[in-house]
Amino acid sequence: MFKKILVANRGEIALRVIRAAREMGIQSVAVHSTADSDAMHVRMADESVCIGPPASAQSYLSVPAIIAACEITGAEAIHPGYGFLSENAQFVQVIEDHGLTFIGPTAEHIRIMGDKITAKDTMKKLGVPCVPGSEGGVATLEEAKALGDEIGYPVIIKATAGGGGKGMKVAQNAAEMAKAFQTARAEGKSNFGNDEVYIEKYLTTPRHIEIQVFGDGKGKAVHLGERDCSLQRRHQKVFEEAPGPSITAEERARIGKTCADAMADINYIGAGTIEFLYENGEFYFIEMNTRLQVEHPVTEAIFGVDLVREQIRVAEGLPMSFDQDALTINGHAIEVRINAEKLPSFSPCPGKITQYHTPGGLGVRMDSALYDGYKIPPYYDSLIGKLIVHGRDRPEALARLGRALGELIVDGVDTTVPLFHALLAEEAVQRGDYNIHWLEHWLETNLGDA
């Protein structure tokens, strides 16, 4: 059993890992920048180490500083949370070279899934359905145009090393291909240092469905159903639920088994999420995230499992505490991401929290690192909390979400809470009848934002 783990992250996800460790009797080490010296994860951990100035590149992304923090405190393992270094294969290799344990997948699996072309090729070989498109990178505009004619417009051009919606451009027809192709390459180069792109068929009204998988690294893997993350703004999820309102039990069993079998075949270890576009009853693989997801609490709610605890267990070499037959869905869960942002522009709104009150009651969970008097720094992501509700069915979960949002108080900064009040009043949201484009169209009409 690990005696001490270091959490290489900040905010609510760092708190989430620290809490799981404490329940397991494991000491925790928080790392922080100078801007986060008074952060809640620093206060909650057993020990803390300052690893640099506010800029992420000099603190939370500084591998030498994080390794040094392990050596100073005697931490045996590192949990990366999500974001920052969580999907950095080189970081994992450095951890292993120093005789430490990475609480997550192997460097090889992170490397394979981190390159979207390699990931797609790997998934095809493993029997996972993929979106029609190029077999690899597309080097020239002429090649791109020929492929567009072959698979049919619209198509989407994606940066191989892309993420977070960057390096993705849609060409509705051949006339739009040149600009979309050049822009995607330029964004890939400027954001990720790699201008290689690939092309896929652009589905017009898909939902975003992701399958939670978990492996023990020894040839055993399971799936924990799906999450529907179709309500998105600029490719960023804002509202996630499980199970998906459009997925049948038969579809869940089919795609879940396909994903679990694929992970077993490659001896995947830890938590992972296989993301799909879903349209007309068909699933199309788009990418795999080799880490814990922001929206993991909705899966925990309907299955009654602690995914972080399980990550730590398998990293220690222990068996998973559940098998596929034991995983049964109980009710419905929804998560909304609450950001410190000013509507309708969605511009970041850092500042001092003058009053903070979390909602409570049956089936309500609030994951946040806020407290009265806390100053949200301007250097990091604007996510300040995740409100998760669980009910016997979807209508009850929606009603509980509305009630919980009404109880939540975050004064001192603007937040996206009003957005969720407005969305809950929409019939399409009540019915669960939307796709990945619905929210942006709604925002254009209701908030004047694209």
C-alpha positions as CSV (number, residue, x, y, z in Angstrom):
1,M,0.0,0.0,0.0
2,F,1.3,3.5,-0.9
3,K,2.1,5.5,2.2
4,K,2.2,8.9,0.5
5,I,1.1,10.2,-2.9
6,L,1.7,13.5,-4.6
7,V,-1.2,15.2,-6.5
8,A,0.2,17.1,-9.5
9,N,-2.7,19.4,-10.0
10,R,-4.8,22.1,-8.4
11,G,-8.4,23.1,-7.7
12,E,-11.3,20.7,-7.2
13,I,-9.6,17.7,-8.9
14,A,-6.7,18.0,-6.5
15,L,-9.2,18.0,-3.6
16,R,-11.0,15.0,-5.1
17,V,-7.8,13.0,-5.1
18,I,-6.7,14.1,-1.6
19,R,-10.1,13.0,-0.2
20,A,-9.8,9.6,-1.8
21,A,-6.3,9.1,-0.4
22,R,-7.4,10.2,3.1
23,E,-10.2,7.6,3.1
24,M,-7.6,5.0,2.1
25,G,-5.2,6.0,4.9
26,I,-2.7,7.4,2.5
27,Q,-1.0,10.7,3.1
28,S,-1.1,13.4,0.4
29,V,1.2,16.0,-0.9
30,A,-0.1,19.1,-2.6
31,V,2.0,21.1,-5.1
32,H,1.2,24.7,-5.8
33,S,2.3,27.9,-7.5
34,T,2.8,31.1,-5.6
35,A,-0.6,32.2,-6.8
36,D,-2.2,29.2,-5.1
37,S,-0.5,29.4,-1.7
38,D,-3.9,29.9,0.0
39,A,-5.8,27.4,-2.2
40,M,-8.0,24.8,-0.5
41,H,-6.1,21.8,-1.9
42,V,-3.0,23.2,-0.2
43,R,-4.9,23.5,3.1
44,M,-6.4,20.0,2.9
45,A,-3.3,18.0,2.0
46,D,-1.0,16.6,4.7
47,E,2.0,18.4,3.2
48,S,2.5,21.0,0.5
49,V,5.4,22.2,-1.7
50,C,5.6,25.4,-3.7
51,I,6.9,24.5,-7.2
52,G,7.1,27.9,-8.9
53,P,5.5,31.2,-10.0
54,P,1.9,31.6,-11.3
55,A,2.6,30.7,-14.9
56,S,1.7,27.0,-15.5
57,A,4.8,26.4,-17.6
58,Q,6.9,27.3,-14.6
59,S,4.9,25.4,-12.0
60,Y,2.2,22.8,-12.7
61,L,3.9,21.9,-16.0
62,S,7.4,21.8,-14.6
63,V,8.4,18.2,-14.5
64,P,11.7,18.8,-12.6
65,A,9.8,20.8,-9.9
66,I,7.2,18.0,-9.4
67,I,9.9,15.3,-9.2
68,A,11.8,17.4,-6.7
69,A,8.7,17.7,-4.6
70,C,8.4,13.9,-4.5
71,E,12.0,13.6,-3.5
72,I,11.6,16.2,-0.8
73,T,8.5,14.7,0.8
74,G,9.1,11.0,0.1
75,A,6.0,10.6,-2.0
76,E,6.0,7.2,-3.8
77,A,3.4,7.9,-6.5
78,I,1.9,10.7,-8.5
79,H,-1.7,11.3,-9.4
80,P,-2.0,13.7,-12.3
81,G,-5.7,14.6,-12.0
82,Y,-6.9,15.9,-15.4
83,G,-5.3,18.6,-17.6
84,F,-1.7,19.8,-17.1
85,L,0.6,16.7,-17.3
86,S,-2.1,14.0,-17.1
87,E,-1.7,12.9,-20.7
88,N,2.0,13.6,-21.1
89,A,3.9,10.4,-22.0
90,Q,7.3,11.9,-21.3
91,F,6.2,12.9,-17.8
92,V,5.2,9.3,-17.1
93,Q,8.5,8.0,-18.4
94,V,10.4,10.4,-16.1
95,I,8.3,9.3,-13.2
96,E,9.2,5.7,-13.8
97,D,12.9,6.5,-14.4
98,H,12.9,8.0,-10.9
99,G,11.5,4.8,-9.3
100,L,8.1,6.4,-8.7
101,T,4.6,5.2,-9.7
102,F,2.3,7.0,-12.1
103,I,-1.3,6.6,-11.1
104,G,-2.7,6.2,-14.6
105,P,-2.0,4.4,-17.9
106,T,1.4,3.5,-19.3
107,A,3.5,6.0,-21.2
108,E,3.0,3.8,-24.3
109,H,-0.8,3.9,-24.1
110,I,-0.8,7.7,-23.5
111,R,1.5,8.1,-26.5
112,I,-0.7,6.0,-28.8
113,M,-3.9,7.7,-27.8
114,G,-2.4,11.1,-27.7
115,D,-1.9,11.1,-31.5
116,K,-5.3,11.1,-33.1
117,I,-4.2,9.3,-36.2
118,T,-2.4,6.5,-34.4
119,A,-5.3,6.3,-32.0
120,K,-7.8,5.9,-34.8
121,D,-5.7,3.3,-36.5
122,T,-5.3,1.4,-33.2
123,M,-9.0,1.4,-32.5
124,K,-9.8,0.2,-36.0
125,K,-7.6,-2.8,-35.5
126,L,-9.2,-3.4,-32.1
127,G,-12.7,-3.5,-33.7
128,V,-13.9,-0.1,-32.5
129,P,-16.1,1.7,-35.1
130,C,-14.6,4.9,-36.5
131,V,-15.7,7.9,-38.5
132,P,-15.0,7.5,-42.3
133,G,-11.9,9.6,-43.2
134,S,-8.2,9.7,-44.1
135,E,-6.1,6.7,-43.1
136,G,-3.4,9.1,-41.8
137,G,-2.2,12.6,-42.1
138,V,-3.2,14.7,-45.1
139,A,-0.2,16.6,-46.4
140,T,-1.5,18.7,-49.4
141,L,-4.6,20.6,-50.3
142,E,-5.0,18.5,-53.5
143,E,-5.1,15.4,-51.3
144,A,-7.6,17.0,-49.0
145,K,-9.9,18.0,-51.9
146,A,-9.8,14.5,-53.3
147,L,-10.7,13.0,-50.0
148,G,-13.6,15.4,-49.6
149,D,-15.0,14.3,-52.9
150,E,-14.5,10.7,-52.0
151,I,-16.2,10.6,-48.5
152,G,-18.6,13.5,-49.3
153,Y,-19.1,16.9,-47.7
154,P,-19.2,18.3,-45.1
155,V,-15.9,17.2,-43.7
156,I,-13.9,18.3,-40.7
157,I,-10.2,18.9,-40.7
158,K,-8.5,18.2,-37.4
159,A,-5.0,18.8,-36.1
160,T,-3.3,15.5,-35.3
161,A,-2.1,16.8,-31.9
162,G,-5.1,19.0,-31.3
163,G,-7.5,19.2,-28.4
164,G,-9.9,21.6,-26.7
165,G,-11.5,22.5,-30.0
166,K,-8.3,24.0,-31.4
167,G,-7.1,23.0,-34.8
168,M,-10.6,21.9,-36.0
169,K,-12.3,23.4,-39.0
170,V,-15.3,22.4,-41.0
171,A,-15.6,22.6,-44.8
172,Q,-19.2,22.4,-46.0
173,N,-18.2,22.1,-49.6
174,A,-15.1,22.0,-51.9
175,A,-15.0,25.8,-52.1
176,E,-14.4,26.0,-48.3
177,M,-11.7,23.4,-48.2
178,A,-8.7,25.6,-48.9
179,K,-9.4,28.0,-46.1
180,A,-10.4,25.3,-43.6
181,F,-7.4,23.2,-44.4
182,Q,-4.9,26.0,-44.1
183,T,-6.4,27.4,-40.9
184,A,-6.5,24.0,-39.2
185,R,-2.8,23.5,-40.1
186,A,-1.9,26.9,-38.8
187,E,-3.7,26.4,-35.5
188,G,-2.1,23.0,-35.0
189,K,1.3,24.6,-35.6
190,S,0.8,27.5,-33.3
191,N,-1.0,25.7,-30.4
192,F,0.7,22.3,-30.5
193,G,3.9,22.7,-32.6
194,N,2.6,20.2,-35.2
195,D,0.8,21.2,-38.4
196,E,-0.2,17.7,-39.4
197,V,-3.9,17.3,-40.0
198,Y,-6.3,14.5,-40.8
199,I,-9.8,14.6,-42.3
200,E,-13.1,12.9,-41.3
201,K,-16.7,12.9,-42.5
202,Y,-18.5,15.7,-40.6
203,L,-21.7,14.3,-39.0
204,T,-24.5,16.9,-39.1
205,T,-26.6,16.1,-36.0
206,P,-24.6,13.7,-33.8
207,R,-24.6,13.4,-30.0
208,H,-21.4,13.2,-28.0
209,I,-21.4,9.8,-26.2
210,E,-18.4,8.6,-24.2
211,I,-17.8,5.2,-22.7
212,Q,-16.0,5.0,-19.3
213,V,-13.6,2.1,-19.3
214,F,-11.3,0.7,-16.6
215,G,-8.5,-1.8,-16.8
216,D,-6.2,-3.6,-14.4
217,G,-3.2,-3.7,-16.7
218,K,-3.3,-7.5,-16.7
219,G,-5.8,-8.2,-19.4
220,K,-9.0,-7.5,-17.5
221,A,-11.1,-4.5,-18.4
222,V,-14.7,-3.3,-17.8
223,H,-17.0,-0.6,-19.0
224,L,-19.1,1.6,-16.7
225,G,-21.7,2.7,-19.3
226,E,-21.9,5.9,-21.1
227,R,-22.1,9.6,-20.5
228,D,-23.9,12.0,-22.8
229,C,-21.9,15.3,-23.2
230,S,-23.7,16.7,-26.2
231,L,-24.4,20.2,-24.6
232,Q,-21.2,21.9,-25.7
233,R,-20.0,25.4,-26.4
234,R,-17.1,25.7,-28.8
235,H,-16.3,22.0,-28.3
236,Q,-16.2,22.5,-24.5
237,K,-18.7,20.4,-22.5
238,V,-21.0,22.3,-20.1
239,F,-23.6,19.7,-19.1
240,E,-23.1,15.9,-18.8
241,E,-25.3,13.1,-17.8
242,A,-25.4,9.4,-17.3
243,P,-26.9,7.2,-18.7
244,G,-27.4,8.9,-22.0
245,P,-31.1,9.7,-22.7
246,S,-30.8,8.4,-26.3
247,I,-29.0,5.1,-25.7
248,T,-30.8,1.8,-25.4
249,A,-29.7,-1.0,-23.1
250,E,-28.8,-3.1,-26.1
251,E,-26.7,-0.3,-27.6
252,R,-25.0,0.3,-24.3
253,A,-24.1,-3.4,-23.9
254,R,-22.8,-3.6,-27.5
255,I,-20.6,-0.6,-27.6
256,G,-19.5,-1.1,-23.9
257,K,-18.4,-4.7,-24.6
258,T,-16.5,-3.5,-27.7
259,C,-14.6,-0.9,-25.7
260,A,-13.9,-3.2,-22.7
261,D,-12.6,-5.9,-25.0
262,A,-10.4,-3.4,-26.8
263,M,-8.9,-2.2,-23.5
264,A,-8.4,-5.8,-22.3
265,D,-6.5,-6.6,-25.5
266,I,-3.9,-3.9,-24.9
267,N,-3.6,-4.5,-21.2
268,Y,-4.8,-1.0,-20.4
269,I,-4.5,0.1,-16.8
270,G,-6.6,2.6,-14.9
271,A,-9.4,4.9,-16.0
272,G,-10.0,5.9,-19.6
273,T,-12.7,7.4,-21.7
274,I,-13.5,6.4,-25.3
275,E,-15.4,9.2,-27.0
276,F,-17.8,8.8,-29.9
277,L,-20.1,10.7,-32.1
278,Y,-23.4,8.9,-32.2
279,E,-25.9,9.3,-35.0
280,N,-28.7,7.2,-36.4
281,G,-27.9,4.3,-34.0
282,E,-24.2,4.2,-34.9
283,F,-21.1,5.0,-32.9
284,Y,-18.0,6.6,-34.5
285,F,-14.8,6.8,-32.4
286,I,-13.2,10.2,-32.2
287,E,-10.6,10.0,-29.5
288,M,-9.6,8.4,-26.2
289,N,-8.7,10.3,-23.0
290,T,-6.2,8.4,-21.0
291,R,-7.1,10.0,-17.7
292,L,-9.9,10.7,-15.3
293,Q,-12.6,12.9,-16.9
294,V,-14.0,16.2,-15.4
295,E,-17.4,14.5,-15.6
296,H,-16.4,11.3,-13.8
297,P,-18.8,12.0,-10.8
298,V,-21.9,11.2,-12.8
299,T,-20.6,7.7,-13.5
300,E,-19.7,7.3,-9.9
301,A,-23.2,8.3,-8.9
302,I,-25.1,5.7,-11.0
303,F,-22.7,2.9,-10.3
304,G,-21.8,3.6,-6.7
305,V,-18.0,3.3,-7.3
306,D,-15.0,5.6,-6.4
307,L,-13.0,5.8,-9.6
308,V,-10.1,7.6,-7.9
309,R,-9.8,5.0,-5.2
310,E,-9.8,2.4,-7.9
311,Q,-7.1,4.2,-9.9
312,I,-4.9,4.1,-6.8
313,R,-5.6,0.4,-6.1
314,V,-4.7,-0.8,-9.6
315,A,-1.6,1.4,-9.6
316,E,-0.5,-0.5,-6.5
317,G,-1.0,-3.8,-8.4
318,L,-4.2,-4.7,-6.6
319,P,-7.1,-6.2,-8.5
320,M,-10.1,-4.2,-9.4
321,S,-12.7,-4.3,-6.7
322,F,-15.6,-5.0,-9.1
323,D,-16.2,-7.0,-12.3
324,Q,-18.6,-6.4,-15.2
325,D,-21.4,-8.4,-13.8
326,A,-21.4,-6.4,-10.6
327,L,-21.8,-3.1,-12.4
328,T,-25.5,-2.2,-12.6
329,I,-27.0,1.3,-13.3
330,N,-28.9,2.9,-10.5
331,G,-30.9,6.0,-11.5
332,H,-29.8,9.0,-13.4
333,A,-27.1,11.7,-12.7
334,I,-26.3,15.1,-14.2
335,E,-23.3,17.4,-13.8
336,V,-23.1,21.0,-14.7
337,R,-19.7,22.8,-15.0
338,I,-19.8,26.1,-13.1
339,N,-17.3,28.6,-14.4
340,A,-16.3,32.1,-13.2
341,E,-17.3,33.7,-16.4
342,K,-19.3,36.8,-17.4
343,L,-22.4,36.2,-19.6
344,P,-23.1,36.5,-22.5
345,S,-19.4,36.8,-23.5
346,F,-18.2,33.9,-21.4
347,S,-15.1,36.0,-20.6
348,P,-13.1,34.9,-17.5
349,C,-14.1,36.6,-14.3
350,P,-11.5,36.1,-11.6
351,G,-11.9,37.9,-8.3
352,K,-12.6,37.5,-4.6
353,I,-15.4,35.3,-3.3
354,T,-17.4,37.3,-0.8
355,Q,-20.0,34.6,0.0
356,Y,-20.1,30.9,-0.9
357,H,-22.8,28.4,0.1
358,T,-23.1,25.0,-1.3
359,P,-26.4,23.2,-1.9
360,G,-27.2,20.0,0.0
361,G,-29.9,17.4,0.5
362,L,-30.4,13.9,-0.9
363,G,-28.5,13.2,-4.2
364,V,-26.6,16.5,-4.3
365,R,-22.8,16.7,-4.6
366,M,-20.7,19.8,-5.0
367,D,-17.0,19.4,-6.1
368,S,-15.3,22.8,-5.7
369,A,-12.3,24.4,-4.1
370,L,-14.0,27.7,-3.3
371,Y,-14.4,29.2,0.2
372,D,-15.5,32.6,1.6
373,G,-12.7,35.1,1.0
374,Y,-10.9,33.0,-1.6
375,K,-9.4,35.0,-4.5
376,I,-9.8,33.2,-7.8
377,P,-6.5,33.7,-9.7
378,P,-6.5,34.9,-13.3
379,Y,-3.9,32.4,-14.5
380,Y,-5.8,29.2,-14.8
381,D,-9.0,27.6,-16.2
382,S,-12.2,29.3,-15.2
383,L,-13.9,26.2,-13.9
384,I,-14.7,26.8,-10.2
385,G,-17.1,24.0,-9.4
386,K,-19.1,21.0,-10.5
387,L,-22.6,20.5,-9.3
388,I,-23.7,16.9,-9.5
389,V,-27.2,15.5,-8.8
390,H,-28.5,12.0,-8.7
391,G,-32.1,10.9,-8.9
392,R,-34.2,7.7,-9.4
393,D,-34.8,8.8,-13.0
394,R,-34.0,11.6,-15.3
395,P,-37.0,13.8,-14.4
396,E,-36.1,13.6,-10.7
397,A,-32.5,14.4,-11.5
398,L,-33.5,17.5,-13.5
399,A,-35.8,18.7,-10.7
400,R,-33.1,18.1,-8.2
401,L,-30.6,20.1,-10.3
402,G,-33.0,23.0,-10.5
403,R,-33.5,23.0,-6.8
404,A,-29.7,22.7,-6.1
405,L,-28.9,25.5,-8.5
406,G,-31.4,27.7,-6.6
407,E,-29.6,27.0,-3.3
408,L,-26.1,27.7,-4.6
409,I,-24.6,31.0,-3.7
410,V,-21.3,32.3,-5.3
411,D,-21.0,36.0,-4.7
412,G,-18.2,38.3,-5.7
413,V,-17.8,37.1,-9.3
414,D,-20.0,36.4,-12.2
415,T,-20.7,32.7,-12.9
416,T,-22.4,30.6,-15.5
417,V,-25.2,29.5,-13.1
418,P,-27.8,31.7,-14.9
419,L,-27.1,29.7,-18.1
420,F,-28.2,26.5,-16.4
421,H,-31.4,28.0,-15.0
422,A,-32.3,29.1,-18.5
423,L,-31.4,25.7,-20.1
424,L,-33.6,23.8,-17.6
425,A,-36.5,25.8,-18.8
426,E,-36.0,24.6,-22.4
427,E,-38.3,21.7,-23.6
428,A,-35.4,20.2,-25.6
429,V,-33.3,19.9,-22.5
430,Q,-36.2,18.5,-20.5
431,R,-36.8,15.9,-23.2
432,G,-33.0,15.2,-23.7
433,D,-33.5,16.0,-27.4
434,Y,-30.4,17.8,-28.6
435,N,-27.1,17.2,-30.4
436,I,-23.6,18.7,-30.2
437,H,-24.7,21.8,-32.2
438,W,-27.9,22.6,-30.2
439,L,-26.3,24.7,-27.5
440,E,-24.4,27.0,-29.8
441,H,-27.6,27.6,-31.9
442,W,-29.5,28.3,-28.7
443,L,-26.8,30.7,-27.5
444,E,-26.9,32.6,-30.7
445,T,-30.7,33.1,-30.3
446,N,-30.9,33.7,-26.6
447,L,-27.6,35.3,-25.6
448,G,-26.2,36.5,-28.8
449,D,-23.1,34.3,-28.4
450,A,-21.8,31.8,-30.9
